[in-house]
Amino acid sequence: MKKALIGKKIGMTQIFDQNGKVIPVTVVEAGPCVVVQKKTVDTDGYDAIQVGFGEIREKLVNKPRKGHFAKAGVSIRRTLKEFRLEDVTAYNVGDEIKVDIFEAGDKVDVSGISKGKGFQGTIKRWNASRGPMSHGSKFHRAVGSMGASSDPSRTFKNKRMPGHMGAVNTTVLNLEVVKVMADKNIVLIKGGIPGPNKGTVVIRNSVRA
């Protein structure tokens, strides 16, 4: 990984390119992030940096977390993430990482917690087919057959059934950075990204580009 940043999803809008073509974009407030901890091969066995993003009141943070930030000499941040980098020599504890590390045309992967849908049936959760909707069928949106009844007399593991849907870590690959507004810490990314508005997202350079 070469570049990574934590941000907050603001919402979606659309902009026009030079040819007048509409481009749907997601607005993300990315950074500034501060380096809280630096890990190296000599001390930890691998190269990585731990960065913090977002303000939080001190009364909402426990003592171990306060001590971690106090040791680094930086203000308390709401979100902490660790990024493995090929080379961490350019970073020191207390350094700020801003949105200008990205530029228009970059390909990025965006991760976030998807919207929670609660407890859902197989039709919405797994795109299963429903039964006939006539009154006499008595089968409309039920699960349907569970499998053989005599042998092996059980349902197999990973059977697609009703359950909790959403609220899981999701990554959308190979999105394009349309515009970077460094003065406002804003980046416009083409297309949709996971999570609700005001949700925390992580932007990394694409692994497929």
Summary of the structure (lengths in Angstrom):
residues: 209
radius of gyration: 22.7
end to end distance: 12.2
largest distance: 72.0
contacts: 570
relative contact order: 0.26
helix: 13%
strand: 40%
